[in-house]
Amino acid sequence: MSELQNFTNGIFDLDIKVESEKVLFSAEQVAKTLGLTTIAKSGNEVVRWSRVSKYLSQQVGKTE
């Protein structure tokens, strides 16, 4: 069984979980740490998922 752990390095403060040698983390938490957010009309901070997807598509590669 894996436990939730906290990773902090001065820039990031993330909750992570290690399961069978894989590190799992919240994409929402990372996006907020990186500032990929906007303020909604309601006043809530929300993640700009289109921006996150744009960055990830460059890394994981969409086939042409």
N, CA, C and O of each residue as an XYZ file, in Angstrom:
256
protein
N       0.847     -1.188      0.000
C       0.000      0.000      0.000
C       0.887      1.243      0.000
O       1.858      1.305      0.753
N       0.570      2.223     -0.825
C       1.349      3.461     -0.887
C       0.663      4.554     -0.087
O      -0.562      4.622      0.012
N       1.489      5.388      0.466
C       0.981      6.513      1.234
C       1.226      7.798      0.469
O       2.165      7.891     -0.321
N       0.389      8.777      0.704
C       0.565     10.091      0.111
C       1.755     10.765      0.778
O       1.855     10.794      2.005
N       2.660     11.307     -0.038
C       3.837     11.989      0.477
C       3.853     13.398     -0.084
O       3.205     13.678     -1.093
N       4.588     14.280      0.564
C       4.692     15.651      0.090
C       6.096     15.899     -0.422
O       7.078     15.561      0.240
N       6.188     16.497     -1.615
C       7.463     16.850     -2.229
C       7.553     18.367     -2.267
O       6.690     19.023     -2.849
N       8.583     18.928     -1.658
C       8.778     20.372     -1.626
C      10.218     20.680     -1.987
O      11.145     20.057     -1.469
N      10.405     21.662     -2.895
C      11.773     22.044     -3.257
C      11.945     23.551     -3.402
O      12.905     23.995     -4.032
N      11.060     24.335     -2.848
C      11.168     25.782     -2.956
C      10.312     26.354     -4.072
O       9.871     27.501     -3.992
N      10.077     25.572     -5.102
C       9.208     25.994     -6.205
C       7.905     25.211     -6.135
O       6.815     25.779     -6.189
N       8.040     23.901     -6.015
C       6.882     23.021     -5.982
C       6.566     22.598     -4.565
O       7.454     22.452     -3.726
N       5.298     22.405     -4.317
C       4.816     21.810     -3.078
C       3.715     20.852     -3.513
O       2.542     21.223     -3.571
N       4.104     19.613     -3.820
C       3.185     18.657     -4.423
C       2.957     17.450     -3.535
O       3.849     17.001     -2.816
N       1.744     16.940     -3.604
C       1.431     15.668     -2.974
C       1.664     14.590     -4.022
O       1.130     14.670     -5.129
N       2.460     13.583     -3.678
C       2.755     12.504     -4.614
C       2.472     11.163     -3.961
O       2.407     11.042     -2.738
N       2.307     10.166     -4.806
C       2.073      8.806     -4.345
C       2.903      7.890     -5.233
O       2.921      8.063     -6.452
N       3.582      6.931     -4.649
C       4.385      5.981     -5.415
C       3.670      4.637     -5.388
O       3.423      4.071     -4.324
N       3.342      4.135     -6.581
C       2.694      2.830     -6.713
C       3.474      2.006     -7.715
O       3.643      2.416     -8.863
N       3.939      0.874     -7.302
C       4.716     -0.053     -8.141
C       5.722      0.679     -9.024
O       5.700      0.561    -10.249
N       6.590      1.426     -8.387
C       7.694      2.161     -9.019
C       7.256      3.309     -9.932
O       8.079      3.847    -10.672
N       5.990      3.689     -9.895
C       5.503      4.832    -10.672
C       5.145      5.957     -9.713
O       4.540      5.727     -8.666
N       5.524      7.169    -10.080
C       5.207      8.338     -9.266
C       3.933      8.963     -9.819
O       3.871      9.320    -10.996
N       2.926      9.094     -8.979
C       1.645      9.680     -9.373
C       1.493     11.030     -8.693
O       1.873     11.197     -7.534
N       0.933     12.000     -9.423
C       0.712     13.323     -8.860
C      -0.514     13.938     -9.496
O      -1.008     13.452    -10.514
N      -0.999     14.995     -8.903
C      -2.181     15.691     -9.393
C      -1.785     16.694    -10.469
O      -1.039     17.637    -10.202
N      -2.280     16.492    -11.675
C      -1.994     17.420    -12.772
C      -2.545     18.806    -12.441
O      -1.950     19.816    -12.818
N      -3.668     18.859    -11.745
C      -4.254     20.144    -11.364
C      -3.328     20.892    -10.407
O      -3.132     22.099    -10.551
N      -2.768     20.195     -9.450
C      -1.862     20.815     -8.481
C      -0.602     21.336     -9.175
O      -0.125     22.423     -8.850
N      -0.063     20.575    -10.121
C       1.120     21.008    -10.871
C       0.786     22.225    -11.719
O       1.559     23.183    -11.753
N      -0.352     22.205    -12.405
C      -0.758     23.328    -13.255
C      -0.900     24.607    -12.434
O      -0.487     25.678    -12.878
N      -1.475     24.502    -11.251
C      -1.621     25.679    -10.390
C      -0.263     26.183     -9.924
O      -0.043     27.393     -9.858
N       0.654     25.269     -9.598
C       1.999     25.657     -9.177
C       2.729     26.383    -10.295
O       3.471     27.332    -10.041
N       2.522     25.941    -11.539
C       3.175     26.560    -12.694
C       2.472     27.833    -13.162
O       2.970     28.525    -14.050
N       1.319     28.144    -12.572
C       0.610     29.364    -12.930
C      -0.245     29.243    -14.176
O      -0.573     30.255    -14.796
N      -0.610     28.043    -14.554
C      -1.452     27.832    -15.732
C      -2.922     27.938    -15.329
O      -3.714     27.019    -15.538
N      -3.258     29.077    -14.749
C      -4.603     29.296    -14.227
C      -5.137     30.646    -14.677
O      -4.411     31.485    -15.209
N      -6.400     30.820    -14.450
C      -7.052     32.102    -14.669
C      -8.124     32.245    -13.591
O      -8.482     31.271    -12.929
N      -8.622     33.437    -13.423
C      -9.689     33.669    -12.454
C     -11.016     33.682    -13.203
O     -11.218     34.486    -14.112
N     -11.915     32.788    -12.814
C     -13.225     32.683    -13.444
C     -14.106     33.858    -13.018
O     -13.780     34.585    -12.079
N     -15.211     34.029    -13.713
C     -16.157     35.103    -13.377
C     -16.657     34.983    -11.943
O     -17.001     35.980    -11.308
N     -16.694     33.753    -11.440
C     -17.150     33.519    -10.068
C     -16.104     33.921     -9.034
O     -16.395     33.996     -7.840
N     -14.863     34.184     -9.511
C     -13.787     34.558     -8.607
C     -12.880     33.403     -8.221
O     -11.880     33.598     -7.529
N     -13.224     32.201     -8.666
C     -12.407     31.020     -8.361
C     -11.215     30.928     -9.302
O     -11.298     31.315    -10.468
N     -10.108     30.413     -8.787
C      -8.945     30.130     -9.622
C      -9.186     28.793    -10.321
O      -9.433     27.781     -9.665
N      -9.113     28.790    -11.649
C      -9.335     27.561    -12.412
C      -8.151     27.295    -13.330
O      -7.489     28.220    -13.802
N      -7.900     26.023    -13.573
C      -6.796     25.611    -14.447
C      -7.191     25.830    -15.902
O      -8.321     25.551    -16.301
N      -6.252     26.330    -16.680
C      -6.449     26.502    -18.122
C      -6.056     25.192    -18.797
O      -4.928     25.036    -19.265
N      -7.005     24.247    -18.842
C      -6.713     22.901    -19.328
C      -6.284     22.888    -20.786
O      -5.508     22.020    -21.184
N      -6.761     23.814    -21.585
C      -6.334     23.863    -22.986
C      -4.839     24.143    -23.069
O      -4.146     23.609    -23.936
N      -4.354     24.971    -22.176
C      -2.920     25.283    -22.132
C      -2.110     24.078    -21.660
O      -1.049     23.782    -22.209
N      -2.613     23.389    -20.644
C      -1.948     22.181    -20.145
C      -1.877     21.138    -21.261
O      -0.829     20.531    -21.483
N      -2.984     20.935    -21.954
C      -3.024     19.956    -23.046
C      -2.044     20.313    -24.146
O      -1.423     19.434    -24.743
N      -1.905     21.607    -24.415
C      -0.971     22.064    -25.446
C       0.465     21.689    -25.073
O       1.219     21.198    -25.913
N       0.837     21.919    -23.824
C       2.182     21.555    -23.370
C       2.385     20.043    -23.386
O       3.429     19.561    -23.825
N       1.402     19.302    -22.913
C       1.537     17.849    -22.849
C       1.580     17.215    -24.228
O       2.295     16.233    -24.428
N       0.837     17.749    -25.179
C       0.820     17.151    -26.514
C       2.194     17.234    -27.163
O       2.537     16.376    -27.975
N       2.983     18.242    -26.826
C       4.341     18.362    -27.355
C       5.237     17.287    -26.764
O       6.161     16.818    -27.427
N       4.973     16.891    -25.522
C       5.820     15.921    -24.834
C       5.422     14.476    -25.131
O       6.284     13.630    -25.372
N       4.136     14.195    -25.113
C       3.699     12.818    -25.305
C       3.478     12.496    -26.773
O       3.368     11.327    -27.143
N       3.413     13.516    -27.604
C       3.373     13.335    -29.047
C       2.051     12.851    -29.594
O       1.643     11.712    -29.367
N       1.399     13.722    -30.309
C       0.227     13.325    -31.069
C       0.739     12.867    -32.425
O       1.490     13.584    -33.087
N       0.340     11.699    -32.828
C       0.820     11.196    -34.113
C       0.154     11.948    -35.251
O      -1.014     12.328    -35.176
N       0.910     12.145    -36.280
C       0.393     12.894    -37.435
C      -0.222     11.972    -38.445
O      -0.709     12.426    -39.480
